Amino acid sequence: MDWGDPGAEPVIAWHGLARTGRDMDDLAAHLAQSGRYRVICPDTIGRGLSQWSPDPDNEYHLAFYVKLAVALMDQLRLASCHWVGTSMGGAIGLLAAATSLRGRIRRLVLNDIGPELAEPAIQRIRGYAGDPAAFDTVGELERYFRQVYQPYGWMSDAQWRRLTESSTRRLPDGRVTPHYDPAMVRQFFVHPDDYKRWTEWDSLSLPVLCLRGEASDLLLPETAEAMRVRGPRAEVVTVAGCGHAPALNVPEHFAIVERFLAGR
């Protein structure tokens, strides 16, 4: 999805592990409406409308996602951009900013992600993401999403409906399931240390904003505090009423991100 004036300041907004770029609709619409930003929201390989990998073990991991990010920027002829990443999308941005896109990512927003993740949360995500549920109706799938993604915080009925409709895949037997390749969870088995990125973190020097859901089980308070004093010394903001990860769907969230992107 590509929001806003093609000539405006580019922002890449990248979604989380088992999600799609449509999760960024509300933030993208808000930023684009200002006229200052063009917001590009990709579906990662294996998610949403992007193809599934023919080689899961070698393509479902952060370094390959960074290659895709570089190709995306080059294809769109973006010399530089700001980066807003939720969970996995933030980890991609962190690694890219430290390696292949160093100097091309100007400001980095990490939405409930850091250079170290809590192991119990990884086990929880592996549990539901690796074996996605299937339902007879889209309504049942929506009820499932409301339960699994309750930590996102408040969402309107319309937002829940859009989340569901934009991440529904119909199976050959007619049932519906979340719209991603279950093999993407192999990242945690084949690349078990993929999210341990303190070395890359400590190498960064660009401005970083870290949003932490106050009840997050993935980004622990002590990790967020270390991010505040190490490496690029991130600005850390605790988002009330959320766990992993804030949905970036209400004016309070928009204001935090917009202020940071504007350098205020």
N, C-alpha and C positions, 0 to 999 in steps of 0.2 A: 504494500500500500504506500502511496506517495501523496502526501498532504502538503498543500500550500503552494506558494509562488516558487517555480523552479529556480528563480534567481535569488531567492532568499537564503539566509544563513542555514546551512544544512545541519540537521540533527538526525542521527541514527538511533532509533529506539528498538531495542532487541528484547524479545520475550524470554520467558523462563522455560525450564526443561521440557515439560509435557504440554506446552501451551502453543499459541500462535501469535502472529503479529497483530491480530485484531484486538488483543488485550490492550493495545496502546491507543485504541481509537479515541478515547476521551482526552487523554493528554495531547495526542497529535492534533486533534481538532482545535483544542484550546490554543496550543502554540502556533498553529498555522493561522488561526483567526487574527492573531496579533499583526500579521503581515511581516513579521521579522524573521520567521523560521519556515523552512521546508523540512518536513519530518518524514523520514523513510523508515518503514516498519516491515522488515522481511519475515518470512516464514523460514526457519532453519530447515535444512535438509532433514527429511523424515517427519516433518510436522506440517499441519495445515495443507496448503495447496502445493507445497514443494514436493519434489519426487522423493521416494525412499532410497536409501543407499543400497547399491548392489554389493557393497563391501563393508558391512556394519562395523567390524572390529577395527578397521583402519580409517573409517570416516566419521564415526560418532564419537568425537572427542574434541577438546578445545583447540588444539593446534590446527586441525582440519577446518573447524569453524572459522578460525582466524584467516585461513587462506580464502575462504568464501567471502569474508568481510573485506579483505583487500581487493578481491576481484569485483565485488559489488561497488566499492568506491571508485575503482579504476573505470569500470563500465559506465558509471554515471558521471565520470570526470569530476570527482570531488577531490580537490586538493587537500581539504581538511574538513573536519566536522566536530560537533559535540556528540557525545555518546551517552545515552540513557539506557541502562541495562537492568532488567529484573532478573535476579537469581542467576541462572546460567548465562543470560544475556549480559549481565554485569561481569561475570567471570571471563567471557569472551572479550569484552572491552578492556578489562584489566590486562589480560595477556597480550592483546593487540597493541595496547598503548606502551607496553614494555618491550615489544619486539617489532613486528612488521609494520605497525602503524605508529611507531614512536615519532612524535613531532606532528603527525597528521590528526591525531585526536587532541583537541584543544582543551576540552573540559570533560570530565568523566563523572557521571552519576551512577552510583552502585546502589540498586534497590534491594536491600536485605541480602547482601552477599559480601564476602570478603576473601582474604587470602587463606582462610582456614574455616572449615565447616564442622559443626558438631556431628559426631558419628551417629548418635541415635536418630537425628533428623534425616541423615542420609539413608539409614535403614528404613525409616518410615516412608520416604519417597520411593525407594526401590520397591517397597511392598505394594504400593498402589499403581506405580507407573509401569512396572514390568509385566503386570498381568491385568490389563485394563478390563473393567467390567463391561458387560453388554446388556442392553435392555430392549424391550419390545417397542417402547415409545420414546419419543424425544422428551416428553414430560417427565418420564422416569429418569432419563439421563440428566435433566436439569436438577431434579431433586438430589441426585448423586453429586453433581457438581457443587450444589449449595452446601452439602455436607463436607466434601473433601476440601473445598476452597473457602470454608468459613473463616480461616485465618486472614483472608484478604481484607477483612473489615466490611464496613457497610457498603452494600451495593443495592441499587434500586431494582425493582422487578424487571424493568426494561433492560437494565444492564446484565442481569442474570440470564435473561432470555437471549440477548445478543451473544453473550459468552457461550451459551449452549449451542445456538444455531451456527456460530462461526467455528465451532470445534466438534462437529458431529460427522461421523463417518458411518455409512451404511454397510453392513456386512453382507456376504452372499446369501445368508439365510433370512435377510430382511431386518434383522435387529440393528440397533445403533450402538456405537461405541465412540470413545474419544478419538479425535482425528490426528493420530500419530502412529509411527512405527514402533511397536513394543520393543524391537531390537535396540532402540536407542539407549535403553537402560544398561546395555552391555558395557557402556562407558565405565561404569563403576566396577566391573569385573576385570576388563581388559586393561583399563588405565586407572588403577585404584588410587593413584596419587595425583590425579588430574587437577584436583581442586586445592592442592597444597601449593600456594604461590607466594610465600613470604619473600623469596629471592626476587621475584619480579616486582612485588610491591615495594620493596626497599629501593629498587632502582628508579622508581617513578619520581617525576618532579612537577607534573602538571597539577592544576587544581582538581581536587576530588571532593565530591559530596557523597557521604554514605547515609542512606536512609535506613534506619533499623526499626522494624516493627517491635513495639514494646514487649510483646509476648513471643517474639521469634524464638523458635527452638533450633534454627539453623545458624544464625549469626548471634553468638553469645555476647553478653555485655563486655566481658573481658577482651574478646577479640576486637570488638568495636573500639574499645578504649586503646588497645594497642595500635589500631589503625590511626587513631588520633595523634599518637606521639611518634610513630615510626614512618619511614619512607616519606611520602608526600604530605603527611600530617593532615589527614582528611578532616573536613568539617563533618561532624556526626550529628544527625538529627534523629531523635526518637519520635516515631509516629504512633500516636495514641490510638487505641482501639483496633490494632492490627497485630497479626503474628507474621508468618512467612507466606506471602510478602504483601506489603501495602499495594492496593489495586491501582493507585495513581489515577483515581477516578472522581475526585471531589475537589472543589476550589482550594481547600487547604493544601492538598498535595500539589496542585498546579502552581500555587504561589511559591512554595519552597523551591521547586525545580526551576521555575521561571526566574526567580531572583538570582539563583546560582548561575544559570546560563548567561544572564546579563552582567555577571561580574559584580553583583551587589552583595 
